[in-house]
Amino acid sequence: MGYRVAVVGATGSVGREMLNILEEVNFPVDEIHAIASRKSMGVEVSFGEKILKCKDVDTFDFSRVDIVLMSVSGKFSKEWSPKIAAQGPVIIDNSSAWRMDPDVPLIVPEVNPEAARGWRKKGIIANPNCSTAQLVVALKPLHDAVKIKRVVVSTYQSVSGAGKEGMDELWDQTKAVYMLGASAPKTFPKQIAFNVIPFIGAFNEDGYTDEEAKMWNETHKMLDPAIKLTVTCVRVPVMVGHSEAVNIEFEGPISDDEARDILREAPGIQVIDKRDDKGYMTPKEAQGEFAVYVSRIREDLTQPNTLNMWVVSDNLRKGAALNAVQIAQLLVEQGSLTKVIA
Ligand SMILES: NC(=O)c1ccc[n+]([C@@H]2O[C@H](COP(=O)([O-])OP(=O)(O)OC[C@H]3O[C@@H](n4cnc5c(N)ncnc54)[C@H](OP(=O)(O)O)[C@@H]3O)[C@@H](O)[C@H]2O)c1
């Protein structure tokens, strides 16, 4: 006996992964509903061996469900989440709409599980940005061991971070470059096939992008506002899997061996770190996996108390759908959901 769950945005890159992961982790589901826009009514999506037909968000009765996993745009969530929450279910939202709202917990279960207990204020829990999620999983156990002073991150973000349109654009441009010449960019500002773009989101007045600002704001909210964090976000022609080159300065000494041992024991992390061709992780290998992978751990030779590392994860999983399902599991463990069908 379990919960009645609705996945809103079920035809999208994250929504489909949410359905896969609910099934993979055996989440106690009594009823499952796939919801998308009106144009997708009747479109079929898989839930394990079952096929679900999508329902229209405008006509669905959300008082029938206990948990809503939502992965649509921020604009949609701003409008719809309060209306849906008023009907009773908890909303676990993947968009950026609510992340910095002081009355909405922003949760990565390995990092700040206790904050989830505050969800009833607005009925919403926010999932962080995909690049932040994998970063804080790797930083948290190190910060617990020796306080982190400053972090410098460069991201290598896959096109699936921009949804199914981003994946289609890389696919279409790659074919076009080979067959007909380059096709015009639509989702990304410049050609992404055979290129990298040092810009994600929109420019802020200070010259950083909103994607970069999300990473420090969300890290401060979940982990520690005292950590100084500076970021450059880059889009790369990879379908799935975000990578990050991370330089971490600590308040005291920590060796690469100590960091390796700490990370090996930490939840959600796999350390793959040997000095040979199989001894580091790439996004291709992380695709479809649950873990945050840490490789290339080494001491920064230019200043004391500083490490470099390479952090890779499947952005559609730990960066989005898996983290959302883990939040639902956490609420069940904490006993903070009313189990309607007991
Ligand atoms: N991709 C990532 O790595 C990632 C990571 C973290 C967070 N996120 C966030 O998660 C959200 C979804 O991302 P995505 O990558 O899955 O996008 P996506 O592949 O473009 O999918 C968007 C989904 O939203 C649905 N939708 C759009 N307009 C709708 C409406 N008016 N009513 C109901 N459903 C509507 C679409 O349904 P139709 O097919 O019917 O249009 C589709 O199911 C975004 O806020 C994104 O920023 C994404």
The ligand as an SDF file (V2000), in Angstrom:
LIG
                    3D

 48 52  0  0  0  0  0  0  0  0999 V2000
   17.0210   18.8420  -17.8550 N   0  0  0  0  0  0  0  0  0  0  0  0
   17.7050   19.0010  -16.7180 C   0  0  0  0  0  0  0  0  0  0  0  0
   18.8640   18.5650  -16.5570 O   0  0  0  0  0  0  0  0  0  0  0  0
   17.0500   19.6850  -15.5640 C   0  0  0  0  0  0  0  0  0  0  0  0
   17.6740   19.6030  -14.3220 C   0  0  0  0  0  0  0  0  0  0  0  0
   17.0980   20.2560  -13.2290 C   0  0  0  0  0  0  0  0  0  0  0  0
   15.9390   20.9650  -13.4180 C   0  0  0  0  0  0  0  0  0  0  0  0
   15.3520   21.0340  -14.6520 N   0  0  0  0  0  0  0  0  0  0  0  0
   14.1140   21.7910  -14.7860 C   0  0  0  0  0  0  0  0  0  0  0  0
   13.0340   20.8750  -14.9470 O   0  0  0  0  0  0  0  0  0  0  0  0
   12.0140   21.4860  -15.7620 C   0  0  0  0  0  0  0  0  0  0  0  0
   11.7030   20.5800  -16.9480 C   0  0  0  0  0  0  0  0  0  0  0  0
   12.8910   20.3710  -17.6960 O   0  0  0  0  0  0  0  0  0  0  0  0
   12.9720   19.3090  -18.8840 P   0  0  0  0  0  0  0  0  0  0  0  0
   14.4130   19.2820  -19.2170 O   0  0  0  0  0  0  0  0  0  0  0  0
   12.2950   18.0180  -18.5540 O   0  0  0  0  0  0  0  0  0  0  0  0
   12.1210   20.0680  -20.0310 O   0  0  0  0  0  0  0  0  0  0  0  0
   11.4160   19.4710  -21.3400 P   0  0  0  0  0  0  0  0  0  0  0  0
   12.1150   18.2390  -21.7870 O   0  0  0  0  0  0  0  0  0  0  0  0
   11.3310   20.6120  -22.2860 O   0  0  0  0  0  0  0  0  0  0  0  0
    9.9340   19.0670  -20.8460 O   0  0  0  0  0  0  0  0  0  0  0  0
    8.9900   20.0210  -20.4410 C   0  0  0  0  0  0  0  0  0  0  0  0
    7.7210   19.3370  -19.9560 C   0  0  0  0  0  0  0  0  0  0  0  0
    6.8180   20.3540  -19.5270 O   0  0  0  0  0  0  0  0  0  0  0  0
    5.5420   20.1250  -20.1330 C   0  0  0  0  0  0  0  0  0  0  0  0
    4.8180   21.3720  -20.3230 N   0  0  0  0  0  0  0  0  0  0  0  0
    5.2280   22.4680  -21.0000 C   0  0  0  0  0  0  0  0  0  0  0  0
    4.2560   23.4200  -20.9590 N   0  0  0  0  0  0  0  0  0  0  0  0
    3.2250   22.8900  -20.2580 C   0  0  0  0  0  0  0  0  0  0  0  0
    1.9340   23.3670  -19.8770 C   0  0  0  0  0  0  0  0  0  0  0  0
    1.5010   24.5750  -20.2110 N   0  0  0  0  0  0  0  0  0  0  0  0
    1.1360   22.5470  -19.1630 N   0  0  0  0  0  0  0  0  0  0  0  0
    1.5480   21.3150  -18.7980 C   0  0  0  0  0  0  0  0  0  0  0  0
    2.7490   20.8020  -19.1400 N   0  0  0  0  0  0  0  0  0  0  0  0
    3.5750   21.5840  -19.8470 C   0  0  0  0  0  0  0  0  0  0  0  0
    5.8740   19.4890  -21.4530 C   0  0  0  0  0  0  0  0  0  0  0  0
    4.7000   18.8400  -21.9210 O   0  0  0  0  0  0  0  0  0  0  0  0
    4.3250   18.8280  -23.4980 P   0  0  0  0  0  0  0  0  0  0  0  0
    5.1640   17.7360  -24.1040 O   0  0  0  0  0  0  0  0  0  0  0  0
    2.8750   18.5330  -23.4600 O   0  0  0  0  0  0  0  0  0  0  0  0
    4.6690   20.2040  -24.0250 O   0  0  0  0  0  0  0  0  0  0  0  0
    6.9940   18.5350  -21.0250 C   0  0  0  0  0  0  0  0  0  0  0  0
    6.4130   17.3880  -20.4400 O   0  0  0  0  0  0  0  0  0  0  0  0
   12.5540   22.8700  -16.1400 C   0  0  0  0  0  0  0  0  0  0  0  0
   12.0720   23.8310  -15.2230 O   0  0  0  0  0  0  0  0  0  0  0  0
   14.0570   22.7060  -15.9980 C   0  0  0  0  0  0  0  0  0  0  0  0
   14.7120   23.9320  -15.7540 O   0  0  0  0  0  0  0  0  0  0  0  0
   15.8730   20.3760  -15.7150 C   0  0  0  0  0  0  0  0  0  0  0  0
  1  2  1  0
  2  3  2  0
  2  4  1  0
  4  5  1  0
  4 48  2  0
  5  6  2  0
  6  7  1  0
  7  8  2  0
  8  9  1  0
  8 48  1  0
  9 10  1  0
  9 46  1  0
 10 11  1  0
 11 12  1  0
 11 44  1  0
 12 13  1  0
 13 14  1  0
 14 15  2  0
 14 16  1  0
 14 17  1  0
 17 18  1  0
 18 19  2  0
 18 20  1  0
 18 21  1  0
 21 22  1  0
 22 23  1  0
 23 24  1  0
 23 42  1  0
 24 25  1  0
 25 26  1  0
 25 36  1  0
 26 27  1  0
 26 35  1  0
 27 28  2  0
 28 29  1  0
 29 30  1  0
 29 35  2  0
 30 31  1  0
 30 32  2  0
 32 33  1  0
 33 34  2  0
 34 35  1  0
 36 37  1  0
 36 42  1  0
 37 38  1  0
 38 39  2  0
 38 40  1  0
 38 41  1  0
 42 43  1  0
 44 45  1  0
 44 46  1  0
 46 47  1  0
M  CHG  2   8   1  16  -1
M  END
$$$$
